[in-house]
């Protein structure tokens, strides 16, 4: 009986850190997925703006609505377009404090 208790103790010491590690890894993978989605959306919208849609926006910072359905997979946040002459900056920021960080793209139209 003592051998069984010792074996279960050793097994528990090995399994618990693995379980915690897997949970942490899953959280990191989810955050990287959200970041990848945000990058794809910002890059795609910046291409649309660079193709000529930038002319439809006034100078200054303004909220920008995206057309991508994948935006539903992002955590709560908002897209902000800042136009200064022919310089454009599109940024997505999460509303969460411990989020995936901001995703920003800038271009200058020639």
Secondary structure, DSSP 4 states (H G I P E B T S, - for coil): -HHHHHHHHHHHHHHHHHHHHHHHHHHHHHHHHHHHHHHHHHHHHHHHHHTTGGGGS-SEEEE-----GGGGGSPSEEEEEEEETTEEEEEEEESSTTSS--EEEEEE--
